[in-house]
Amino acid sequence: MDNQDTLTVESITSEDGLGTGIKHGDIIVRLVNATLRNDDTLTDARQAVIDTFGMDGLIDIAGVIGTFTMQTRIADATGLPFDHQFEMGTRVLRQRLGADDFQSAQNTSTGGIGRALLSKVLEPIVPTFLKMMSSKEDTKTPR
């Protein structure tokens, strides 16, 4: 089955990269995982990317991996927490992705039972709200 046919949110943090909706996503995810683990599969993963995307593709993908890794390390180093609204609105998504297992997640207070219940109420409307916020950002003029 082509991984383009089975897009899932969980595929972002999967080991196999299937379900990303990205052509050759499995090869990209393999490189991401090997890079983050820094294990003996890294050489083979790099070669698979070169064979599929060429050296320029490897450089581009490595740049994206490095940028995301840097952003996570900045969040970890500064103890940057989510604000309460963002934490509530993304709770279910973070659980599905396993993001609450990341080191930086310990910097965010998840509150008590009240916030947990409110996050369940907000869950169905969050995607619409985020789309609305995104479209408002797109229309702002740069300063």
C-alpha positions in Angstrom: 0.0 0.0 0.0 1.3 3.5 -0.9 1.8 5.6 2.3 0.0 8.4 0.5 -3.3 6.6 1.0 -3.3 6.4 4.8 -2.6 9.8 6.3 -2.7 9.7 10.1 -1.5 12.2 12.7 0.3 9.5 14.6 2.5 8.8 11.6 4.5 11.9 12.5 6.1 10.1 15.4 6.0 6.6 13.9 9.0 4.4 13.4 8.2 3.4 9.8 6.9 6.8 8.4 4.0 5.2 6.8 0.8 7.2 6.8 2.6 10.6 6.5 0.9 11.4 3.2 4.4 12.3 1.9 5.9 10.5 -1.0 8.8 8.5 0.3 7.9 9.6 3.9 9.1 6.3 5.2 12.7 7.1 3.9 12.6 10.5 5.5 11.3 9.3 8.8 14.0 6.6 8.8 16.6 9.3 8.5 15.0 11.4 11.2 14.9 8.4 13.6 18.4 7.3 12.9 19.7 10.9 13.3 18.0 11.4 16.6 19.1 8.0 17.9 22.6 8.4 16.4 22.8 4.7 16.0 24.4 2.3 13.5 21.4 2.7 11.0 22.4 6.3 10.2 24.7 5.5 7.4 22.1 3.3 5.7 19.4 5.8 6.2 21.5 8.6 4.7 22.3 6.4 1.7 18.6 5.7 1.2 17.9 9.4 1.1 20.7 10.0 -1.3 19.4 7.2 -3.6 15.9 8.6 -3.5 16.4 12.4 -3.4 20.0 13.0 -4.3 22.7 14.8 -2.2 20.7 18.1 -2.4 17.7 16.3 -0.9 19.9 14.9 1.9 21.1 18.4 2.7 17.6 19.9 2.7 16.2 17.1 4.9 19.2 17.3 7.3 18.7 21.1 7.6 15.0 20.5 8.6 16.0 17.9 11.1 18.6 20.2 12.6 16.2 23.2 12.8 13.5 21.2 14.6 16.1 19.7 16.9 17.4 23.1 17.7 14.0 24.5 18.5 13.3 21.6 20.9 16.6 22.1 22.7 15.8 25.8 23.1 12.4 25.0 24.6 14.1 22.5 26.9 16.8 24.8 27.9 14.5 27.8 28.6 11.8 25.7 30.3 9.4 27.2 27.9 5.9 26.1 28.9 2.6 26.2 26.9 0.1 28.7 28.0 -3.0 27.3 29.6 -5.2 27.8 26.5 -2.8 26.1 24.2 -2.2 23.3 26.6 -5.9 22.6 26.9 -6.6 22.9 23.1 -3.8 20.5 22.1 -4.0 17.9 24.9 -5.6 15.2 22.9 -3.4 15.8 19.9 -0.2 15.7 22.1 -1.4 12.4 23.6 -2.0 10.9 20.2 1.5 12.0 19.1 3.2 11.0 22.3 4.5 14.5 22.6 3.8 14.5 26.4 6.7 12.0 26.7 9.2 14.6 25.4 11.5 16.2 28.0 10.1 19.7 27.4 6.6 18.5 28.3 7.5 18.6 32.0 7.7 22.4 31.8 3.9 22.7 31.2 1.4 22.4 34.0 -1.6 20.3 32.8 -3.8 21.6 35.7 -6.4 19.6 37.4 -9.6 17.8 36.5 -11.3 21.1 35.5 -8.8 21.8 32.7 -8.9 18.1 31.7 -12.7 18.3 31.3 -12.6 21.6 29.5 -10.0 20.3 27.1 -12.4 17.5 26.2 -15.1 20.1 25.4 -12.7 22.2 23.3 -11.3 19.2 21.4 -13.8 19.2 18.5 -13.5 23.0 17.9 -9.8 23.3 18.1 -9.0 22.5 14.5 -11.5 25.1 13.3 -10.1 27.7 15.7 -6.5 27.0 14.6 -7.5 27.4 11.0 -9.2 30.7 11.8 -6.1 32.0 13.7 -3.8 30.8 10.9 -5.8 32.7 8.2 -5.8 35.9 10.4 -2.0 35.6 10.6 -1.8 35.3 6.8 -3.6 38.6 6.3 -1.4 40.6 8.6 1.0 43.0 7.0 4.7 42.7 7.9 6.1 45.6 9.8 
